[in-house]
Amino acid sequence: MPRVALIAHDEKKPDLIEFVQDNEDLLDECELIATGTTGKRLLEETDLDIERKASGPLGGDLMIGAEVAEGILDGIVFLRDPLQAQPHEPDISALLRICDVHETPLATNLASAEYLVEGLAE
């Protein structure tokens, strides 16, 4: 069963919720984790089982990055807000870097998220 992380900045949370709802059947076949607020919102708006980590600014991005480094995460959907500076930008950069180092699929927009989820479902 693929293990997938779901992350979204505040302005992108509605997009991620809609994406997850539209792909609930595929994602139901995955072990899901999410950062704090994103996970809370997804639990409220879907019937999926989601393990919640800390909020991104409180270390959630780093917790997910640690799973990438341990080799126990198969992919990440991280809908980032490219127009808004984030106070935890160093953590975000570290997560992106560790995905590159470990060749972990990382989708940062809805188009690539579709490919990631469909690819993991095969």
Secondary structure as UniProt FT lines:
FT   STRAND          3..8
FT   HELIX           10..12
FT   HELIX           13..22
FT   HELIX           24..27
FT   TURN            28..29
FT   STRAND          31..34
FT   HELIX           36..45
FT   STRAND          50..52
FT   HELIX           56..58
FT   HELIX           60..70
FT   STRAND          75..79
FT   TURN            82..83
FT   TURN            87..88
FT   HELIX           89..101
FT   TURN            102..103
FT   STRAND          106..107
FT   HELIX           110..121
//
